[in-house]
Amino acid sequence: MVDLKNQYLKIKNEIDDAIINCVENTQFINGPSVNTFQNALQSYLNVKHVIPCANGTDSLQIAMMALDLKPGDEVICPAFTYVATAEVIGLLGLIPVMVDVDPNTFNITAEIIEQAITTKTKAIVPVHLYGQSCDMEPIINLAKKHKLFIIEDNAQAIGSEYTFSDGTRAKTGTMGDIGSISFFPSKNLGCFGDGGALTTNNDELAYKMRMIANHGQEVKYFHKILGCNSRLDTIQAAILNVKLKKLDEYIDSRNQMSKYYDLKLESNKKVQIPVRQKNSNHVFHQYTLRVKDGARNDLQKYLSVHKIPSMIYYPFPLYKQPAFEKYVPFDFVIPNVEQLCSEVISIPIHTEINLEHMNYICEKINQF
């Protein structure tokens, strides 16, 4: 699904020099590369503050801690997403309210969110799934109306840009109160281990999140609040400094690949190719098909026989995971999410794939 080896080989000299420089400097925690990366990412995203942290899951948790949400408060999130989105809600004693998504974009919408708002609702977590922004303008208006916080789960969509009705544009992760980013190796901007960051234009939240990520301290050994230990490793920051310069190139490459897949697969009536929103570009962290007539699992087996990797993101709704049983009734069902979990399949899309690979993949899908 991802060819990290060949991606590395193309930038080997730059990566190796960056790592060796960190080792020789021996500033392994909060070394100069961390600050350099923070500033570079702030500039790239056009956001006031970037707070590096240890991983994407931590970034979600730190965000919710910074908003002073209290046990029993409800946080709305999609039921069709990676577990981390709802996991941190439960870990903090909050109530994850899992809702439907648009079956075409796979993203949460303002209309869906509004149906789930109660007097206990305090925040919304829109997930920009697979690399495409949620339709944020109606969500922002809804949040203002009900005085709710917005935490953007931007783990899969860094670099995606949303256009508002007045023509202004903003990168995902910069439109809500806080944005959450993952630098897991398979992401479009991935490091060589775990890494994450938070984004915000709010000075007070930025100040607080920096403290939370550093044991609740601003000055060493003086702890103002309870926090955690969540720092972006200096070596990982050095790697990200190199790869951030390539991010737009990687995104362009993924978009060219997606267009080629579209061309080869759009006439196949048994699959639905990815649907693009008119007011958002897609960075294609994943190229995800919907397979009709209950044939998804058989297609995956067929592809495997022909040495073609594929992944199902996600095979089960969050509310069907044992970890979340206590948050929903026994017979709780969201039809769109259930259908997506039985239909979606993602095929390889990465910066090292070539036309021969893509032709072979599409040929086998069409043959099936």
FENJOZI-V662513 format. One record per residue. PHI is phi in whole degrees, -180 to 180 (* if undefined). PSI is psi in radians with two decimals (none if undefined). Layout:
PHI:PSI, PHI:PSI
This chain:
*:-0.52, -139:2.33, -107:1.32, -70:-0.50, -64:-0.89, -72:-0.52, -62:-0.75, -62:-0.78, -60:-0.54, -70:-0.44, -123:0.44, -55:-0.85, -62:-0.76, -65:-0.75, -65:-0.83, -61:-0.75, -62:-0.71, -64:-0.74, -68:-0.80, -61:-0.69, -60:-0.71, -64:-0.77, -64:-0.74, -69:-0.59, -75:-0.43, 58:0.38, -97:1.37, -79:-0.39, -116:2.16, 55:0.69, -72:3.06, -60:-0.47, -64:-0.52, -66:-0.82, -67:-0.67, -61:-0.79, -66:-0.73, -56:-0.84, -67:-0.69, -66:-0.69, -71:-0.65, -58:-0.77, -67:-0.76, -62:-0.76, -85:-0.20, 56:0.88, -124:2.66, -72:-0.68, -134:2.34, -120:2.24, -116:1.79, -66:2.58, -149:-3.05, -77:-0.52, -168:2.98, -67:-0.63, -65:-0.76, -59:-0.68, -62:-0.69, -65:-0.75, -66:-0.78, -62:-0.69, -59:-0.81, -70:-0.59, -65:-0.69, -68:-0.42, -86:0.01, 59:0.65, -70:2.50, -108:2.63, -51:2.32, 97:-0.30, -66:2.53, -98:2.41, -127:2.14, -87:2.30, -147:2.79, -70:2.62, -84:-0.15, -112:1.51, -168:3.05, -71:2.66, -58:-0.56, -57:-0.60, -56:-0.82, -92:-0.44, -58:-0.83, -69:-0.50, -61:-0.86, -66:-0.67, -61:-0.56, -90:0.13, 80:0.20, -88:2.98, -108:1.97, -75:2.11, -103:1.79, -91:2.22, -126:3.07, -74:3.00, -132:2.85, -67:2.22, -70:-0.23, -96:-0.79, -90:-0.27, 71:0.17, -109:2.71, -68:2.65, -129:2.83, -61:-0.68, -62:-0.74, -67:-0.77, -60:-0.77, -60:-0.59, -67:-0.36, -101:-0.06, -74:2.31, -129:-3.11, -67:-0.30, -92:-0.14, -69:2.28, -124:-0.36, -154:2.79, -125:2.42, -119:1.57, -73:2.31, -106:2.11, -83:1.43, -75:2.46, 65:-0.03, 118:0.17, -123:2.37, -66:2.50, -63:2.83, -77:1.62, -80:-0.53, -59:-0.86, -64:-0.58, -67:-0.74, -63:-0.77, -62:-0.71, -65:-0.75, -63:-0.71, -64:-0.73, -60:-0.71, -103:0.10, 57:0.92, -111:2.58, -80:2.64, -119:2.13, -113:1.93, -82:2.12, -85:1.72, -106:0.49, -62:-0.52, -111:-0.01, -129:0.36, -57:2.29, 99:-0.29, -70:2.52, -125:2.40, -111:2.45, -111:2.15, -80:2.92, -63:-0.40, -89:0.08, 94:-0.20, -71:2.67, -124:2.66, -151:2.52, -75:2.58, -58:2.53, 92:-0.10, -118:0.05, -98:-0.49, -90:-2.88, -69:-0.72, -143:2.52, -115:2.62, -124:2.27, -126:2.52, -116:2.43, -113:0.51, -50:2.52, -52:-0.55, -84:-0.09, -69:2.87, -58:-0.65, -116:1.64, -118:2.54, -96:-2.86, -105:0.54, -179:-2.49, -93:2.59, -171:2.70, -160:3.08, -160:2.76, -116:2.61, -130:2.50, -163:2.70, -104:0.12, -100:2.01, -60:-0.76, -65:-0.75, -66:-0.68, -61:-0.81, -58:-0.78, -69:-0.72, -67:-0.60, -62:-0.71, -67:-0.79, -59:-0.75, -69:-0.23, -122:0.93, 60:0.44, 72:0.35, -116:2.52, -101:-0.72, -110:2.41, -55:2.30, 71:0.19, -123:1.86, -106:1.89, -76:-0.65, -139:2.93, -77:2.28, -133:-2.64, -148:3.06, -104:1.73, -143:1.54, -119:2.49, -75:2.16, -62:2.47, -60:-0.72, -65:-0.71, -65:-0.67, -63:-0.69, -63:-0.71, -65:-0.75, -66:-0.55, -60:-0.70, -69:-0.82, -75:-0.46, -61:-0.63, -65:-0.36, -99:-0.08, -60:-0.82, -63:-0.62, -64:-0.75, -62:-0.74, -65:-0.76, -59:-0.75, -62:-0.77, -64:-0.65, -68:-0.65, -64:-0.71, -65:-0.70, -64:-0.66, -65:-0.64, -68:-0.76, -58:-0.80, -54:-0.84, -58:-0.69, -83:-0.39, -115:-0.26, -65:-0.41, -86:-0.11, -80:1.95, -75:-0.13, -90:-0.15, -131:2.68, -112:2.11, -75:2.87, -58:2.41, -96:2.24, -96:2.40, -76:2.50, -69:-0.51, -103:0.38, -148:2.40, -84:2.77, -111:2.29, -100:0.00, 49:1.01, -58:-0.65, -133:2.57, -106:1.86, -115:2.16, -97:2.71, -108:2.20, -104:2.18, -87:2.98, 62:0.48, 66:0.42, -99:0.06, -57:-0.87, -65:-0.66, -67:-0.65, -63:-0.73, -62:-0.72, -63:-0.72, -63:-0.77, -63:-0.70, -62:-0.73, -58:-0.60, -96:0.38, 62:0.56, -108:2.06, -72:2.63, -155:2.82, -139:2.63, -109:1.84, -113:1.59, -140:2.50, -77:-0.33, -136:2.47, -62:2.60, -56:-0.65, -70:-0.21, -94:-0.06, -76:2.37, -54:-0.54, -64:-0.38, -113:0.20, -55:-0.66, -72:-0.21, -93:-0.14, -137:2.71, -64:2.79, -58:-0.68, -100:0.39, -65:2.25, -143:2.38, -119:1.84, -56:-0.81, -60:-0.78, -65:-0.75, -59:-0.73, -67:-0.76, -62:-0.70, -64:-0.40, -96:-0.14, -118:-0.50, -76:2.53, -151:2.35, -106:2.36, -111:2.83, -58:2.28, -147:1.90, -154:2.99, -70:-0.23, -106:-0.01, -71:2.62, -123:3.02, -62:-0.61, -62:-0.79, -60:-0.82, -67:-0.69, -60:-0.76, -63:-0.79, -59:-0.85, -67:-0.66, -60:-0.77, -71:-0.66, -63:-0.79, -68:-0.62, -63:-0.76, -62:none
